[in-house]
């Protein structure tokens, strides 16, 4: 079992990918503090926002696969396909869900004002804009080239 932890600890790809995600999430926190002039612990795990941590992680993984095994390898191709699917999902389906949540929350506000029903609000920010996805991808790319 000790060998397992030693191998995980020395897995350069894993730690660079994790670092890319931490950098992207850290940038979100810095941006949030600058805009709201306060800190929120929810920013440590919240989805959505600038830049996309998901994009940073999957692009970092794909580039690491290219650096480790060659850019002509099937693992680099798999990493790129995985990144494309993840980033597409982040800016389409998850973003649409957030828009639906916003509409439903507005409906709940309207109903609540008329004292008909009272429900919990839905989380509205679950997806990313294309710019957030692009910026996340750039964070992952840059972090990987710096730390690899």
C-alpha positions in Angstrom: 0.0 0.0 0.0 3.0 2.3 0.7 4.0 1.9 -3.0 0.5 3.1 -4.1 0.8 6.4 -2.2 4.4 6.9 -3.4 3.3 6.5 -7.0 0.3 8.8 -6.6 2.6 11.4 -4.9 5.0 11.3 -7.8 2.4 11.3 -10.6 3.4 14.5 -12.3 0.3 14.6 -14.6 -2.1 14.3 -11.7 -0.5 17.1 -9.7 -0.2 19.5 -12.7 -3.9 18.9 -13.6 -4.9 19.4 -9.9 -2.8 22.6 -9.8 -4.4 23.9 -13.0 -7.8 23.5 -11.4 -6.7 25.1 -8.1 -5.3 28.1 -10.0 -8.5 28.5 -12.0 -10.6 28.2 -8.8 -8.2 30.6 -7.0 -8.7 33.2 -9.8 -12.4 32.9 -9.3 -12.0 33.6 -5.6 -9.7 36.6 -6.2 -12.2 38.0 -8.8 -15.1 37.4 -6.4 -13.3 39.2 -3.5 -12.4 42.1 -5.8 -16.0 42.5 -7.0 -17.9 41.9 -3.8 -15.2 43.1 -1.3 -15.8 40.1 0.9 -15.0 36.4 0.9 -17.4 33.5 0.6 -16.5 29.9 1.4 -18.9 28.7 -1.2 -16.5 30.0 -3.9 -14.1 27.2 -3.0 -16.5 24.6 -4.6 -19.1 26.6 -6.6 -19.6 25.8 -10.3 -19.7 28.4 -13.0 -17.9 31.7 -13.1 -14.7 33.1 -14.6 -12.5 31.2 -15.5 -13.9 27.7 -15.9 -12.0 25.2 -13.6 -13.5 22.4 -15.6 -11.9 23.7 -18.8 -8.6 24.3 -17.1 -8.5 20.8 -15.8 -9.4 19.0 -19.0 -7.1 21.1 -21.2 -4.3 20.5 -18.7 -4.9 16.8 -18.9 -4.9 16.7 -22.7 -1.7 18.7 -22.9 0.0 16.5 -20.3 -1.0 13.5 -22.3 0.6 15.1 -25.4 3.7 15.9 -23.5 4.0 12.5 -21.8 3.1 10.3 -24.8 3.3 12.5 -27.9 0.8 14.6 -29.6 0.2 11.8 -32.2 -0.8 9.3 -29.4 -4.3 8.0 -29.0 -4.2 9.2 -25.4 -3.7 12.8 -26.5 -6.6 12.4 -28.9 -8.7 11.0 -26.1 -7.8 13.9 -23.8 -8.7 16.4 -26.5 -12.1 14.7 -27.1 -12.7 14.6 -23.4 -11.9 18.3 -23.1 -14.1 19.2 -26.0 -17.1 17.3 -24.6 -16.6 18.7 -21.1 -16.3 22.3 -22.4 -19.2 22.0 -24.7 -21.3 20.6 -21.8 -20.2 23.4 -19.5 -21.3 26.2 -21.9 -24.5 24.6 -23.3 -26.4 22.1 -21.1 -25.2 23.4 -17.7 -25.7 27.0 -18.8 -29.2 26.2 -20.1 -30.0 24.6 -16.7 -28.9 27.8 -15.0 -31.1 29.9 -17.2 -34.1 27.6 -16.4 -33.3 27.9 -12.7 -33.4 31.7 -13.1 -36.8 31.6 -14.8 -38.2 29.2 -12.2 -36.8 31.4 -9.4 -38.6 34.4 -10.9 -41.8 32.4 -11.1 -41.4 31.4 -7.4 -40.9 35.0 -6.5 -44.1 36.0 -8.3 -46.0 33.2 -6.6 -44.5 34.0 -3.2 -45.5 37.6 -3.5 -49.1 36.5 -3.9 -48.7 34.1 -0.9 -49.6 31.0 -2.9 -46.5 28.8 -2.3 -43.1 29.0 -0.6 -40.2 27.0 -2.0 -36.4 27.0 -1.9 -34.6 28.9 -4.6 -32.7 26.9 -7.3 -29.0 27.5 -8.0 -28.8 29.6 -11.1 -25.1 29.7 -11.9 -24.2 26.1 -12.9 -22.7 26.7 -16.4 -20.3 28.8 -18.2 -20.3 31.4 -21.0 -18.0 30.7 -23.9 -15.6 33.3 -22.7 -15.4 31.6 -19.3 -14.7 28.3 -20.9 -12.0 29.8 -23.2 -10.3 31.6 -20.2 -10.4 28.3 -18.2 -8.8 26.5 -21.2 -6.1 29.2 -21.3 -5.4 28.8 -17.6 -5.0 25.1 -18.0 -2.8 25.4 -21.0 -0.5 28.1 -19.5 -0.3 26.3 -16.1 0.7 23.0 -17.8 3.4 24.6 -19.9 4.8 26.5 -16.9 4.8 23.6 -14.4 5.3 20.5 -16.6 
